[in-house]
């Protein structure tokens, strides 16, 4: 793990002294000379005495000349009006984070972050070039400087987050994971450096890293439209979800969340809005934070007092809670540039696809009449070459395998039944590979990712009634084969056009102006939501004031 970035060192170049000490010039006397005798002498005599003294000592004459020139320069400078240069467009001034009386001094910065992602390289709001203001049309975001116990300590303790294996590789590189060298031969060689073994639950680190480096970040709460809370709630609760230690309790799963709410309720921005203009990223599905009873699954973070108004970005949302916002699962593709993105889109759009549809997943044998088993049976019974399946039991389809990506690259469609929950990371792996997803539950995508996907699901996906598939009246292969070549081509083009909004690029705005990735879409969506809510609240207050002025009691008739 890389240590936290230290503050910039003091400039080692020493500035020259205006008045050197006498010891530097031994020929200058250390006592005051008086002209003439004891009375001080006349100005003329003093001048001739000084001239005679300096003529005999040329080095002293040089020193006096330099001092005289400096005096003239200082007098001239006082008549020049002061001005401060404007920052250059694109310059990145090194600005140390100001001490915030509300924030802890224990700065929580994820490890393995490049210098561009640290506080000391992010311009403050008032240092942003004027030409860049248009990029923040919905306002700016303030990032809370949380104590390390709420984020950094989880990453530092990555060996203890999972009872079966270390999470250190998965959390490395700011949440991207380790480079995917095993994809050699699956993806173009030039794009291999953009691929990582990214874990599906790494969104908290990825968003935090990007937020610190975003050009719409401000270091001043008074300038912010939105306030981001970089609490790694998914890592906090995940440590206790699968633990074999039976001594862990519901209190353990809620400990860090309760600590956070106690910490933040004393912050001035929170006191002003009670969290309405605050948001958080949680790297697990919403149901992992909605425990209703102590014996139930997960934590109760989203049910805790204080979380009612906070906007939460999650990889799976509760469709009946409008403060939940679904964001794409992290995939392994993180382009370094706009050129990387365009090359990948061209690769997946025009590459050959020899298989009509595929399914990558593990059957749920413990579930009676498991729908995945039905799909696997139909795949096996399809005509030769029409369907391919990949059994993902165990770790075969883990973060670093090329089998899954190769399967999606070779297939026109990918089946996406629900998994342990309604959504799957596989859905985004499939679309990033240019394959068209096939859904069987509305809540798998259409009611989840409204900011990222077209409103008309038929533009990029196929929906098939699962009941008809289960009872045998519908065969998936026949439905897909009957769509027609032209329709399939248009759907694939739509999927490929969507790819930027489904992935998380490298930090630093590498995709360029007007090219938004999933992070950009999410942040702009949050800022737009808060701005619209504030404007709506203002209109409501204005309307209330007008109504109050005109709805007073009528005067009693006279006489």
FENLIN-V491111 format. One record per run of one state. SS is the DSSP state (H for helix, E for strand, L for the rest). FROM is the first residue (numbers start at 1). TO is the last residue. Records with the same first field share a line. If there is no record, write none. Layout:
SS: FROM-TO / FROM-TO
//
This chain:
L: 1-21 / 25-42 / 56-57 / 78-114 / 118-118 / 122-124 / 128-129 / 137-140 / 144-147 / 151-151 / 157-157 / 161-167 / 172-172 / 176-178 / 180-180 / 185-186 / 188-188 / 197-202 / 214-216 / 219-220 / 224-225 / 230-232 / 242-249 / 265-267 / 274-277 / 283-285 / 290-300 / 304-310 / 315-323 / 327-332 / 334-337 / 351-354 / 362-370 / 381-386 / 392-401 / 410-410 / 417-424 / 433-435 / 440-441 / 445-456 / 460-460 / 464-465 / 471-475 / 482-484 / 503-517 / 551-559
H: 22-24 / 43-55 / 58-77 / 115-117 / 119-121 / 125-127 / 130-136 / 148-150 / 152-156 / 158-160 / 168-171 / 173-175 / 181-183 / 189-194 / 203-213 / 221-223 / 233-241 / 250-264 / 268-273 / 286-289 / 301-303 / 338-350 / 371-380 / 402-409 / 425-432 / 442-444 / 457-459 / 466-470 / 476-481 / 485-502 / 518-550
E: 141-143 / 179-179 / 184-184 / 187-187 / 195-196 / 217-218 / 226-229 / 278-282 / 311-314 / 324-326 / 333-333 / 355-361 / 387-391 / 411-416 / 436-439 / 461-463
//
